[in-house]
Each structure stands twice: as structure tokens, then as C-alpha cells.
Amino acid sequence: MQLCATGAEAEAAAAARAASLGRAASSAAVQVGQNEDSAHWRGQRKHFFVLSNAGRPVFTAHGSEHALAGFMAIIDAMMSFVKDRGDSLQTIRAGKHLIVFLERGPLYLVAVSSTGEPEAALKLQLDLLHAHLLAILTDNFDRMLARNPRFEPRRLLGGTEDVLRRFLASFDTSPSAMLCAFEPLRLSADARHTVLLALQSAVKRSEAVYGVLLAGERVVGLAQPRAHALHAADLLLLSSFVLGSDSFRAAAESFSPICLPRFNPSAFLHAYVHYLDPSGVCLVLLSPRQDAFHRLSDSAARLQRQLAESGVPQVILLGLLYSHRMFNRACSSLAGNAIRAALAAPGQGRLHIPSMPAAAGGGPLGTTALQHFLYKAPARGQYVMPAFTAPLTVPELQQEVMPAYARVHAAMFSEAGHARQRVHFTRDDSRAVLAYIGAEYEAYAQFDALLDRSAAVATCQRLCAWIKGQHAELFVPPSF
């Protein structure tokens, strides 16, 4: 006869386990606390942890998985304690810190944040972290851990931890995760058309599935079949995978497997990666065939010649280097190898509020209440935002912008992604923030704290009307 513990006995057993693991973790934490990096570790505004449901560390955004094994044991004990009672641990509020838990198969993912981001934003970031693990390992990783909980999962990451850390760090400055959208590079319509034709030709000639041209973290062009468009989340993972690895940049050409979970979580595509310029303009061709390298390489060489003959590298440089007002005046005689300087230039070619027309909410500091904005075209899975300008030139102020947007975004949308309302306005002593949903766009804007709701809505409507007139330059059009 099999004996089953009563609810009280199970609770006592789980509590005893938690206490035992907690004592072991405290001892480990003391050792970590003696490490010279502990003050730096404790001072981080956000942490991410991944461990198996057997308590084995997989990844940490800061510090060493080995040194933090005791800390992760506490996480395992907490989640197991609640799970043993037939429930799941979702969030814990501890002072200014919000702790969010997510269970995906045999993995526990945890975010600890003092940034002010809401639960919904942190859960989305944990989901993307899990997707990034799948991009490296496919969901066979989950199945392997489920079959053998004692398996050591860290060795499968194979030195890709830095790629994951760079990806997580991007959440602090980019709204891509929150919006589930990518940022295109601003480019003249003629240059964009040339890029798309060259990409489409390269994809068809090499029998690839997708072709992407990147300038830094922004998309210059995307060749994809309309019936099987590349999901924005997969494109974010692809961009992180390619740009986050120094080995791709160091090699003339690279060929590497990658899993795109929205495309197929159980299989790899094969990514051909070629930097067209030392500055960071990068071509990626994705093929289902592992023997496609030479065919992809030939297509890439032909594409590079086409773009060079058309002067596109110089136009990309101008798109990176110049503000909106200067863009249309700039000459196209700059050398393509100067793109590196353009990537480091302030604003990097994004819209520039002081140079925008007053009717769209633009103008120098003191003449407009608009400080920053996001504009998303949901049908295209893309967004644009301006460069940070005064008064948001101080890093401490910039790092508050994305959490403020995340809070109004969470207020606007349910967990299922359905809009609860069309307008949400909030104001405190530092800023006023507006979220606004139009027929074909979503807009988020930060204003001076003195601006009222009606004036914010009116400014946002004029801004969005102006951006709609710039779509041809601002957004990547649908492909073949």
C-alpha cells in the first residue's frame, strides 16, 4: 500500500526542505558577499536567473552561476514549496523590488527588478529569455531536462552567456521586447527599394527562406514570403544572436545553426552571416539546408556588388549620420567605410525632436512639451523612436523612460494582448506619459509634467499624422 502525506505533513516537509536549503544558501551567500564583485552585484537594478526544476543553475545575468548556486537553491525551494501545495508562484513584492517567476517546462526563470517595470513587462522579458535559450538549443533542451533532471544544463550553452547578457541589457534602452516589434533604419524610398530587390534576388537565387540586412540593431531591409512572414520576436532573437557574438564580426563569413521558436521550436535553420563593412552593416540569409553555405556565399557576393554599384552603403551612412532635417540636404559622396563613425554619432539617424516641425510637436527645448515618443505600426511589427535630446540627455533620466512606457503599456493591454482602452494618461512630478491607440498605430509619448491630458492627446494626434506621411522612409515595406 502506498502512503500519501496529508496536506499538513506535505507543507511541513516542504517547509523543512526550504529551511535546510535556505541554511545552505545563506552559507553560500556569505561567501558571495566576501567576493569583491558583491557590491556591484547587489547594486544592479535588474537580475535574471534561470535554473532547472531540479535546482541546477543554468544562467544568471550578473555574477557566476557557481557562486550563486545557493541563492538559486532558495528560488528552487520557494517554487517547489508553492508547487507542492498545488499552486504556482507568480510575484513577490519586497520593498522597491518586484520578483517575477515563470515556469517553462523543466525550467524556472526569475526576474528581480527595482526599475519600476510592471509584472507584465518582466514576464514578457522572461518569455523572450526562454525563447533565446531555445534559439540556441531548440526545445530538445527542455525535453532532455525533463527526461533527466540531473543533467548539467550549463555545458550546452557553450559560451553563449555573453550573448544572452547583451540581449537582456537591451531591454533597458530598447522598447523592442515590450512592443514585440523591430526598429527599421530610416532610409530614402529609392534606396530601400534597391535593398529589397537585391535581398529578394539573393533569397530566391540561393533558395533561402529569409534575408535580412542589418545596420547595427536596426533593420535596413527584410526579404520574406508574405504567407510566412518572419515573426518580430524571431527577428529580435536573430539580431541578438548575430550582433551579440564577436566571432561573427571577426570572421569574413560564418554559417551557424539557429532555432527560431515562432518559426519552428524543434528544428534549426542555418544562418549565413556576412558583414559587408567593418562598421556593422550585416547580411543574414537563413536556409533550411545545412549544405547551403556556398550557394548563400555566392548570392551574398552578388548582393554586395549590386549595393555598391547603386551607392547604397553611402545612403545607409547618411541615414545613420544625419538628423531628419539634415537627411534630405546631405550629399551622397561620403565613403562607405565611414559608417562606423555614423553608428557612434548621437542619435544615429533617428528622428530628432528639435528638428521636427512644430505642428508635429517638434521644436527646441522650451518651445515644445514633447520629450520622447514611440510610434508602432502593428501591421508591420515595426516601431520608430527619436534620439534622446534635452532634457533627456542625462543617463539617469533616460533609464526611467522605458519603465514609464512599460507601465502605461501594461495599463492599456490585457495579458492576452487585447486593448482595454484607447487612451491612458498618467502624470507625476517628473513627467506626463500618454498611451494612445489609433486605427493603424500605437503611440506612447513622454511630455513635460505640466502638460494636461487634452493637450497631450492633441499633440500625439498631430505627431502621428506627421509620421504617417513619412512611412515610406521610416518603415520597411512588406516583401515578396
C-alpha positions in Angstrom: 0.0 0.0 0.0 1.3 3.4 -0.9 1.1 6.0 1.8 0.3 9.6 1.0 1.2 12.5 3.2 -1.6 14.7 4.5 -1.7 18.4 3.4 -0.2 19.5 6.7 2.5 16.9 6.5 3.4 17.9 3.0 3.5 21.5 4.0 5.8 20.7 6.9 8.1 18.6 4.7 8.3 21.4 2.1 9.0 24.0 4.9 11.7 21.8 6.3 13.2 21.4 2.8 13.1 25.2 2.3 14.7 25.8 5.7 17.5 23.3 5.0 18.2 24.7 1.6 18.0 28.2 3.0 20.7 27.5 5.5 22.9 26.1 2.8 22.1 29.1 0.6 22.9 31.5 3.4 26.3 30.0 3.8 26.9 30.3 0.1 25.6 33.9 0.1 28.2 34.8 2.8 30.9 33.5 0.5 29.5 35.5 -2.4 29.3 38.5 -0.1 33.0 38.3 0.5 33.7 38.5 -3.2 34.9 41.8 -4.4 32.2 41.9 -7.0 29.3 41.5 -4.5 28.7 45.3 -4.1 28.5 45.6 -7.8 26.2 42.6 -8.0 23.9 43.9 -5.3 23.8 47.3 -6.9 22.3 46.1 -10.2 18.8 47.4 -10.9 17.7 44.1 -12.5 18.6 40.5 -12.3 17.6 37.4 -14.3 18.1 33.8 -13.2 17.4 30.5 -14.9 17.6 27.1 -13.2 16.2 23.7 -13.8 13.3 22.4 -11.6 15.9 20.1 -10.0 17.6 23.2 -8.7 20.6 23.2 -11.0 21.8 26.7 -12.1 21.6 27.4 -15.9 22.2 31.1 -16.3 22.5 34.4 -14.4 22.6 37.8 -15.9 25.2 39.0 -13.3 27.8 37.1 -11.4 28.7 33.4 -11.6 26.2 30.6 -11.7 28.5 28.5 -9.5 28.9 31.3 -6.8 25.1 31.8 -6.8 24.2 28.1 -6.6 23.0 28.6 -3.0 20.9 31.6 -4.0 19.3 29.6 -6.8 18.6 26.8 -4.3 16.4 29.3 -2.4 14.5 30.0 -5.6 14.0 26.3 -6.2 12.8 25.8 -2.6 10.3 28.6 -2.8 8.8 27.5 -6.1 8.8 23.8 -5.1 7.1 24.8 -1.8 4.2 26.6 -3.5 4.0 23.9 -6.3 3.7 21.1 -3.7 0.6 22.9 -2.5 -1.0 22.8 -5.9 -0.3 26.4 -6.8 2.3 28.4 -8.7 4.5 31.3 -7.5 3.8 34.4 -9.7 5.2 37.5 -8.0 6.7 38.8 -4.7 6.9 42.4 -3.8 9.9 43.1 -1.4 10.3 46.8 -0.8 11.2 48.5 -4.1 12.0 45.2 -5.7 9.5 43.2 -7.8 10.3 39.5 -8.2 8.5 37.7 -11.1 8.6 33.9 -11.6 7.9 32.0 -14.8 7.9 28.2 -15.3 8.5 26.9 -18.8 8.7 23.1 -18.9 11.6 21.9 -16.7 13.0 25.5 -16.3 12.3 28.2 -13.7 13.0 31.7 -14.9 13.1 34.6 -12.4 13.4 38.4 -12.8 14.3 40.7 -9.8 13.8 44.3 -10.7 13.9 47.7 -8.9 13.3 49.6 -12.2 9.6 50.2 -11.7 8.6 48.0 -14.6 5.3 46.1 -14.1 4.8 42.4 -13.8 3.6 42.1 -17.4 6.8 43.7 -18.8 9.1 41.4 -16.7 7.1 38.3 -17.7 7.5 39.2 -21.3 11.2 39.6 -20.9 11.4 36.2 -19.2 9.5 34.7 -22.1 12.0 36.2 -24.5 14.9 34.9 -22.4 13.4 31.4 -22.6 12.9 31.9 -26.4 16.6 32.9 -26.7 17.6 29.7 -24.9 15.5 27.8 -27.4 17.2 29.8 -30.3 20.5 28.3 -29.2 19.4 24.8 -28.1 15.8 24.2 -29.6 13.1 22.8 -27.4 15.0 19.5 -27.3 16.8 21.1 -24.4 13.5 21.2 -22.5 12.8 17.6 -23.3 16.3 16.5 -22.3 16.0 18.1 -18.9 12.5 16.6 -18.4 13.9 13.1 -19.1 17.0 13.6 -17.0 16.6 16.2 -14.2 20.2 15.5 -13.1 21.6 16.5 -16.4 24.1 19.5 -16.2 22.4 22.1 -18.5 25.1 24.8 -18.4 27.5 23.0 -20.6 25.1 23.1 -23.6 25.2 26.9 -23.7 28.7 26.6 -25.0 29.9 30.1 -24.1 26.8 31.9 -25.3 26.2 33.5 -21.9 27.5 36.9 -23.1 25.1 36.9 -26.0 22.2 36.4 -23.5 23.5 39.1 -21.2 23.7 41.6 -24.1 20.2 40.7 -25.1 18.9 41.3 -21.6 20.7 44.5 -21.2 19.0 45.8 -24.4 15.6 45.8 -22.5 16.8 48.9 -20.6 17.2 51.1 -23.7 15.0 49.5 -26.3 11.2 49.0 -26.4 11.5 46.1 -28.9 10.6 43.5 -26.2 7.7 45.5 -24.8 6.2 46.2 -28.3 7.3 42.9 -29.8 8.5 44.9 -32.8 11.7 45.8 -34.5 13.2 49.2 -35.3 13.9 49.9 -39.0 16.7 52.2 -40.3 15.4 55.4 -41.8 16.2 55.3 -45.5 15.1 57.0 -48.7 12.3 55.2 -50.5 14.6 54.6 -53.6 17.4 53.2 -51.6 15.1 51.0 -49.7 13.6 49.7 -52.9 17.1 48.9 -54.2 18.0 47.0 -51.0 14.7 45.0 -51.1 15.2 44.0 -54.8 18.8 42.9 -54.0 17.7 40.9 -51.0 14.8 39.2 -52.8 17.1 38.2 -55.6 19.7 36.8 -53.2 17.0 34.8 -51.3 15.5 33.3 -54.5 18.8 32.6 -56.1 20.2 30.8 -53.0 16.8 29.1 -52.1 17.0 30.7 -48.7 13.9 31.2 -46.6 14.6 34.8 -45.3 17.1 37.5 -46.0 17.9 40.4 -43.6 20.2 43.4 -43.9 21.1 45.0 -40.5 22.8 48.2 -39.7 23.7 47.9 -36.0 20.5 46.7 -34.3 18.2 48.3 -36.9 16.8 46.6 -40.0 17.6 48.1 -43.4 15.7 45.5 -45.4 13.9 42.2 -45.0 13.0 39.7 -47.7 10.4 37.2 -46.6 7.4 35.4 -48.2 4.1 37.2 -47.4 2.5 33.9 -46.4 5.2 33.1 -43.9 6.4 36.4 -42.5 9.2 36.3 -40.0 7.7 37.0 -36.6 9.1 40.1 -34.9 10.1 38.0 -31.8 12.2 35.7 -34.0 13.8 38.7 -35.8 14.8 40.1 -32.4 16.3 36.8 -31.4 18.1 36.6 -34.7 19.5 40.1 -34.4 20.7 39.4 -30.9 22.3 36.1 -31.8 24.2 37.7 -34.7 25.2 41.0 -33.2 25.9 39.7 -29.8 28.6 37.4 -30.9 32.1 38.8 -31.6 33.0 35.7 -33.5 30.6 36.6 -36.4 32.2 40.0 -36.7 35.7 38.6 -36.7 35.1 36.1 -39.5 34.7 37.0 -43.1 31.8 34.7 -43.4 30.0 32.5 -40.9 27.5 29.7 -41.0 25.7 28.7 -37.8 22.5 26.9 -36.8 19.8 28.8 -35.0 16.4 27.9 -33.9 13.6 30.5 -34.4 10.9 29.3 -31.9 8.0 31.1 -33.7 9.0 29.5 -37.0 9.8 26.0 -35.6 10.8 25.4 -32.0 12.0 21.9 -32.7 14.4 22.5 -35.6 17.3 24.6 -36.7 17.6 27.0 -39.6 21.1 27.7 -40.8 22.2 31.3 -40.8 24.8 32.6 -43.2 26.3 35.8 -41.7 28.5 38.2 -43.6 29.5 41.7 -42.5 29.5 43.9 -45.7 31.5 46.6 -43.9 33.7 46.6 -40.7 31.3 49.1 -39.3 28.4 46.8 -38.6 26.3 46.5 -41.8 25.5 42.8 -41.8 23.7 40.4 -44.2 22.0 37.4 -42.8 20.5 34.7 -45.1 18.5 31.8 -43.5 18.3 28.4 -45.1 16.8 25.1 -44.0 19.7 23.3 -45.7 22.9 22.6 -43.8 24.8 22.2 -47.1 23.8 25.6 -48.4 26.9 27.6 -47.5 28.5 28.0 -50.9 25.2 28.9 -52.6 24.5 31.5 -49.9 28.0 32.9 -50.2 27.8 33.3 -53.9 24.4 35.1 -53.6 25.9 37.4 -50.8 28.8 38.4 -53.0 26.5 39.3 -55.9 24.3 41.3 -53.5 27.3 43.2 -52.2 28.3 44.2 -55.7 24.7 45.3 -56.5 24.5 47.5 -53.5 28.0 49.0 -54.0 27.2 49.8 -57.6 24.0 51.5 -56.5 25.7 53.6 -53.8 23.5 52.1 -51.1 26.3 51.9 -48.5 26.7 55.7 -48.7 23.0 56.2 -48.3 22.9 53.9 -45.3 25.7 56.0 -43.8 23.6 59.2 -44.3 20.6 57.5 -42.7 22.7 56.7 -39.7 24.6 60.0 -39.5 22.1 62.8 -40.1 19.1 64.1 -38.3 15.8 64.4 -40.0 16.3 67.9 -41.2 19.8 67.3 -42.5 18.9 64.0 -44.1 17.3 65.5 -47.2 20.1 68.0 -47.7 23.1 65.7 -47.3 25.2 64.8 -50.2 25.8 61.1 -51.0 29.6 61.3 -51.6 30.7 60.0 -48.2 32.8 56.9 -48.1 31.0 53.7 -47.1 33.8 52.8 -44.6 32.8 55.8 -42.5 29.6 54.0 -41.3 31.4 53.1 -38.1 31.6 56.8 -37.2 27.9 57.2 -38.1 26.9 54.3 -35.8 28.6 56.2 -32.9 27.1 59.5 -33.8 24.5 61.0 -31.4 21.0 59.9 -32.5 22.3 57.6 -35.2 19.9 59.0 -37.7 16.8 58.6 -35.6 14.1 61.3 -35.7 15.2 64.4 -33.9 12.5 66.3 -31.9 14.2 69.7 -32.1 14.4 69.4 -35.9 10.8 68.2 -36.4 8.1 70.7 -37.4 6.2 72.4 -34.6 2.9 71.1 -36.0 4.1 67.6 -35.2 5.2 68.5 -31.6 8.8 69.3 -32.6 11.0 72.2 -31.7 13.9 73.2 -29.5 13.7 72.7 -25.7 11.4 75.3 -24.2 9.1 75.5 -27.3 7.5 72.1 -27.0 6.4 69.9 -24.2 7.2 66.7 -26.1 10.3 65.0 -24.8 10.2 61.5 -26.3 7.9 59.1 -28.1 7.4 55.6 -29.6 5.3 55.0 -32.7 4.4 51.4 -33.6 2.9 50.2 -36.8 1.3 46.9 -35.6 0.6 45.5 -39.1 4.3 45.7 -39.9 5.6 44.8 -36.5 7.9 47.8 -36.5 8.4 51.0 -34.5 10.3 54.3 -34.6 11.5 56.5 -31.8 13.6 59.7 -31.7 17.1 60.2 -30.4 17.3 61.3 -26.7 17.6 65.1 -26.6 17.3 67.7 -23.9 16.1 67.4 -21.2 16.7 63.6 -21.5 20.5 63.8 -22.1 21.3 62.5 -18.6 21.6 58.7 -18.4 19.7 58.7 -15.1 16.7 60.3 -16.8 17.0 58.1 -19.9 16.8 54.9 -17.9 13.4 55.9 -16.5 11.8 56.4 -19.9 11.3 52.7 -20.9 9.9 51.7 -17.5 7.4 54.6 -17.7 6.3 53.4 -21.2 6.0 49.8 -19.8 3.7 50.9 -17.1 1.2 52.7 -19.4 1.5 49.8 -21.9 0.6 47.3 -19.2 -2.4 49.5 -18.3 -3.5 49.6 -21.9 -3.4 45.8 -22.7 -4.5 42.6 -21.1 -2.2 39.6 -20.7 -3.8 38.2 -23.9 -2.8 41.4 -25.7 -6.3 42.9 -26.1 -6.6 46.6 -25.7 -8.6 47.6 -22.6 -8.8 51.3 -23.6 -7.7 53.6 -26.4 -6.2 56.3 -24.2 -4.3 56.2 -20.9 -2.7 59.2 -19.4 -0.6 59.4 -16.2 1.4 62.2 -14.6 3.8 62.6 -11.7 6.2 65.3 -10.5 8.8 64.3 -13.2 6.8 63.6 -16.4 3.5 63.1 -18.1 3.1 59.9 -20.1 0.4 59.1 -22.7 -0.5 55.9 -24.4 -2.8 56.2 -27.5 -4.2 53.6 -29.9 -5.2 54.8 -33.3 -6.8 52.8 -36.2 -3.4 51.9 -37.6 -0.9 52.7 -34.9 0.1 52.7 -31.2 1.8 55.7 -29.8 3.5 56.3 -26.5 4.8 59.8 -25.6 6.5 61.5 -22.7 5.8 65.1 -22.0 6.7 67.9 -19.6 4.9 67.2 -16.3 2.9 70.4 -16.6 1.0 69.3 -19.7 -2.6 68.2 -19.3 -4.4 65.2 -20.8 -6.2 67.0 -23.6 -3.1 68.9 -24.8 -1.1 65.6 -24.7 -3.7 63.8 -26.8 -3.9 66.7 -29.3 -0.1 66.7 -29.7 0.1 63.0 -30.1 -2.6 63.0 -32.8 -0.6 65.7 -34.8 2.6 63.7 -34.3 1.1 60.5 -35.6 -0.4 62.2 -38.6 3.0 63.7 -39.5 4.7 60.3 -39.0 2.2 58.6 -41.3 3.3 60.9 -44.1 6.9 59.7 -43.5 6.1 56.0 -43.7 8.0 55.4 -46.9 11.3 56.5 -45.4 10.7 55.3 -41.8 9.4 51.7 -42.3 10.4 48.5 -44.2 7.6 47.6 -46.6 6.2 44.0 -46.9 8.3 41.7 -49.1 7.5 39.2 -51.8 
